[in-house]
Amino acid sequence: MTSPGQGRLGSLAMALLGWGLVGSATTGALWLFRERLDQAHMVLAYLLVVLFASASEGRLVGLIMAAASFVAFDFFLLHPLYRLTIADPLEWWILLSFLVTAAVAAELLHRQQQAAALAERRASEIEKLSREASQVAALREASRMKDALLATVSHDLRTPLTSIRATAAELRAAGIEDAAVIEEEAERLSRFVSDLLDLSRIRAGGAQVDPQVNAAEDLIGAALERVRGLAGAADIRVTIPAGADIPVGRFDFVQALRSLVNLVENALLHSGGDVEVEVGRDGPDLLIEVRDRGPGVGETDREYLFEAFHQGSGTRGRGTGLGLAIAREAARLQGGDVSFRPRPGGGSIFVLRLPAEDIAGLS
């Protein structure tokens, strides 16, 4: 197998052989008419050979041809002929001028070729970036329209679901036991539609935020009230820093509550009740960590953890796969975020990050 270095050497040898033949033919023609040609005409002929060689094969071949032309000019065309000696000092000036001019011309041509190649690459990159930007814009618009459509469809589904639940409740009250299954599934579907509607509104820009100063304790209390009917909710342990500095933040209470409730529900769903909530501060951010001792999140699931409809490999059929996506989107809507890290000893830690507020700055 021929290596790249051997291939380049082979190409260089073929180029030199080809232009050597051209130089030889030029020297032969000039030698035949040497008595009728002026030295300036000979210099121009060799200079053309050097320029064409540089343009065709690059700077190295051009410089080699310049040197070869210098020797051929002296040996075959200047007196005394067939000797590398020069009798007239003026002819030295002619030869040196030719050599310098040929070398400079080869270098300038090489730089021009590099500039042209660079300009072509940049133009290609700009065109590629332009196409990618157009594709991204189209994808964003398609995503926005999809979210708007989902929001509309989800909203329209709520009315018939309410009717189904009401009818199932009446049938169950009338003694039809199977109606309880209908009611339960309708309730489950209603929660799914509500989650879908919330996520679609946020992504479509339809959700409004009203940041106000709120205490972390009030936010956690409201979240625990919302999940108190779930298994293990009564055993949730809450840790809030003691002292004069009450942890507060400037956030939209409704959206922050939606994020925190989803994180606590997720922890209860996967841990069976061993859940801790701890409040902290990280510079300008208020942190609320939700810790559980569940099975944790596998390496393959972490990349898609906050994507809509994603369910971990060990949680198929549990939940809608929208809770974590909504939690992060609702937090980001007000300048916060939701992140994940594995808990030492097993389990998960989800961190709700919200803009903090200094009580001293409010007084």
Backbone hydrogen bonds, N-H to C=O, Kabsch-Sander energy under -0.5 kcal/mol:
donor,donor_aa,acceptor,acceptor_aa,energy
7,G,3,S,-2.1
8,R,4,P,-2.1
9,L,5,G,-2.2
10,G,6,Q,-2.3
11,S,7,G,-2.2
12,L,8,R,-2.5
13,A,9,L,-2.5
14,M,10,G,-2.2
15,A,11,S,-2.4
16,L,12,L,-2.6
17,L,13,A,-2.3
18,G,14,M,-2.5
19,W,15,A,-2.6
20,G,16,L,-2.1
21,L,17,L,-1.9
22,V,18,G,-1.6
23,G,19,W,-2.8
24,S,20,G,-2.5
25,A,21,L,-2.6
26,T,22,V,-2.4
27,T,23,G,-2.5
28,G,24,S,-2.6
29,A,25,A,-2.3
30,L,26,T,-2.5
31,W,27,T,-2.5
32,L,28,G,-2.0
33,F,29,A,-1.5
34,R,31,W,-1.1
36,R,33,F,-1.1
37,L,33,F,-1.2
42,M,38,D,-1.6
43,V,39,Q,-2.6
44,L,40,A,-2.3
45,A,41,H,-2.0
46,Y,42,M,-2.4
47,L,43,V,-2.4
48,L,44,L,-2.1
49,V,45,A,-1.6
50,V,46,Y,-2.3
51,L,47,L,-2.6
52,F,48,L,-2.6
53,A,49,V,-2.3
54,S,50,V,-2.4
55,A,51,L,-2.6
56,S,52,F,-2.1
57,E,53,A,-3.0
58,G,53,A,-0.6
58,G,54,S,-1.6
62,G,58,G,-1.8
63,L,59,R,-2.7
64,I,60,L,-2.3
65,M,61,V,-2.4
66,A,62,G,-1.9
67,A,63,L,-2.2
68,A,64,I,-2.6
69,S,65,M,-2.6
70,F,66,A,-2.1
71,V,67,A,-2.0
72,A,68,A,-2.6
73,F,69,S,-2.9
74,D,70,F,-2.0
75,F,71,V,-2.9
76,F,72,A,-2.7
77,L,72,A,-0.6
77,L,73,F,-1.4
78,L,73,F,-0.8
78,L,74,D,-0.6
82,Y,75,F,-3.5
83,R,80,P,-0.8
85,T,83,R,-1.3
87,A,79,H,-1.1
91,E,88,D,-1.2
92,W,88,D,-0.9
93,W,89,P,-1.5
94,I,90,L,-1.8
95,L,91,E,-2.6
96,L,92,W,-2.9
97,S,93,W,-2.4
98,F,94,I,-2.3
99,L,95,L,-2.7
100,V,96,L,-2.8
101,T,97,S,-2.6
102,A,98,F,-2.8
103,A,99,L,-2.4
104,V,100,V,-2.8
105,A,101,T,-2.6
106,A,102,A,-2.3
107,E,103,A,-2.3
108,L,104,V,-2.8
109,L,105,A,-2.2
110,H,106,A,-2.2
111,R,107,E,-2.5
112,Q,108,L,-2.3
113,Q,109,L,-2.3
114,Q,110,H,-2.3
115,A,111,R,-2.7
116,A,112,Q,-2.4
117,A,113,Q,-2.5
118,L,114,Q,-2.8
119,A,115,A,-2.6
120,E,116,A,-2.1
121,R,117,A,-2.4
122,R,118,L,-2.7
123,A,119,A,-2.3
124,S,120,E,-2.2
125,E,121,R,-2.6
126,I,122,R,-2.9
127,E,123,A,-2.3
128,K,124,S,-2.3
129,L,125,E,-3.0
130,S,126,I,-2.5
131,R,127,E,-2.2
132,E,128,K,-2.6
133,A,129,L,-2.8
134,S,130,S,-2.2
135,Q,131,R,-2.2
136,V,132,E,-2.8
137,A,133,A,-2.6
138,A,134,S,-2.2
139,L,135,Q,-2.6
140,R,136,V,-2.7
141,E,137,A,-2.3
142,A,138,A,-2.5
143,S,139,L,-2.7
144,R,140,R,-2.6
145,M,141,E,-2.5
146,K,142,A,-2.4
147,D,143,S,-2.6
148,A,144,R,-2.4
149,L,145,M,-2.5
150,L,146,K,-2.8
151,A,147,D,-2.4
152,T,148,A,-2.0
153,V,149,L,-2.9
154,S,150,L,-2.9
155,H,151,A,-2.0
156,D,152,T,-2.1
157,L,153,V,-1.5
158,R,154,S,-0.9
158,R,155,H,-0.7
159,T,155,H,-0.6
161,L,157,L,-1.8
162,T,158,R,-2.1
163,S,159,T,-1.9
164,I,160,P,-2.3
165,R,161,L,-2.5
166,A,162,T,-2.2
167,T,163,S,-2.5
168,A,164,I,-2.7
169,A,165,R,-2.2
170,E,166,A,-1.9
171,L,167,T,-2.4
172,R,168,A,-2.5
173,A,169,A,-2.2
174,A,170,E,-1.4
175,G,172,R,-1.4
176,I,171,L,-2.3
177,E,175,G,-1.0
179,A,176,I,-1.2
180,A,177,E,-1.8
181,V,178,D,-0.9
182,I,178,D,-1.3
183,E,179,A,-2.7
184,E,180,A,-2.4
185,E,181,V,-2.6
186,A,182,I,-2.5
187,E,183,E,-2.2
188,R,184,E,-2.2
189,L,185,E,-2.7
190,S,186,A,-2.3
191,R,187,E,-2.2
192,F,188,R,-2.0
193,V,189,L,-2.5
194,S,190,S,-2.4
195,D,191,R,-2.6
196,L,192,F,-2.6
197,L,193,V,-2.6
198,D,194,S,-2.5
199,L,195,D,-2.6
200,S,196,L,-2.4
201,R,197,L,-2.3
202,I,198,D,-2.2
203,R,199,L,-2.4
204,A,200,S,-2.2
205,G,202,I,-1.1
206,G,201,R,-2.9
207,A,201,R,-1.0
212,Q,251,F,-2.1
214,N,212,Q,-0.5
214,N,249,G,-2.9
216,A,247,P,-2.8
219,L,215,A,-1.7
220,I,216,A,-2.5
221,G,217,E,-2.4
222,A,218,D,-2.3
223,A,219,L,-2.0
224,L,220,I,-2.6
225,E,221,G,-1.8
226,R,222,A,-1.6
227,V,223,A,-1.4
228,R,225,E,-0.6
230,L,227,V,-2.2
233,A,230,L,-1.8
235,D,232,G,-1.1
236,I,233,A,-1.4
237,R,275,V,-2.1
239,T,277,V,-2.9
246,I,244,A,-1.1
248,V,246,I,-0.5
248,V,357,E,-0.5
249,G,214,N,-2.6
250,R,355,P,-2.1
251,F,212,Q,-2.2
251,F,249,G,-0.7
253,F,251,F,-0.6
256,A,252,D,-2.7
257,L,253,F,-2.5
258,R,254,V,-2.1
259,S,255,Q,-2.0
260,L,256,A,-2.6
261,V,257,L,-2.8
262,N,258,R,-1.9
263,L,259,S,-1.9
264,V,260,L,-2.6
265,E,261,V,-2.9
266,N,262,N,-2.2
267,A,263,L,-2.1
268,L,264,V,-2.6
269,L,265,E,-2.5
270,H,266,N,-1.6
271,S,267,A,-1.5
272,G,268,L,-1.6
275,V,273,G,-1.7
276,E,291,R,-2.5
277,V,237,R,-3.3
278,E,289,E,-2.4
279,V,239,T,-2.6
280,G,287,L,-2.8
282,D,285,D,-2.7
285,D,282,D,-1.7
286,L,354,L,-3.7
287,L,280,G,-2.4
288,I,352,L,-2.2
289,E,278,E,-3.1
290,V,350,F,-3.1
291,R,276,E,-3.2
291,R,289,E,-0.6
292,D,348,S,-2.3
293,R,274,D,-0.9
301,D,298,G,-1.0
302,R,298,G,-1.1
303,E,299,E,-0.6
304,Y,301,D,-0.7
305,L,302,R,-1.0
307,E,304,Y,-1.7
309,F,321,G,-1.8
310,H,307,E,-1.6
310,H,321,G,-0.8
315,T,312,G,-2.0
318,R,315,T,-2.1
319,G,317,G,-0.6
326,I,322,L,-2.7
327,A,323,G,-2.4
328,R,324,L,-2.3
329,E,325,A,-2.4
330,A,326,I,-2.9
331,A,327,A,-1.6
332,R,328,R,-2.8
333,L,329,E,-1.6
334,Q,331,A,-1.3
335,G,332,R,-1.6
336,G,331,A,-2.7
337,D,353,R,-2.1
339,S,351,V,-1.8
341,R,349,I,-1.9
343,R,347,G,-1.9
346,G,343,R,-2.3
348,S,292,D,-0.6
349,I,341,R,-1.9
350,F,290,V,-2.5
351,V,339,S,-2.5
352,L,288,I,-2.8
352,L,350,F,-0.6
353,R,337,D,-3.2
353,R,351,V,-0.7
354,L,286,L,-2.6
354,L,352,L,-0.5
356,A,284,P,-2.7
357,E,248,V,-1.8
359,I,357,E,-0.6
362,L,359,I,-1.5
363,S,359,I,-0.8
363,S,360,A,-0.6
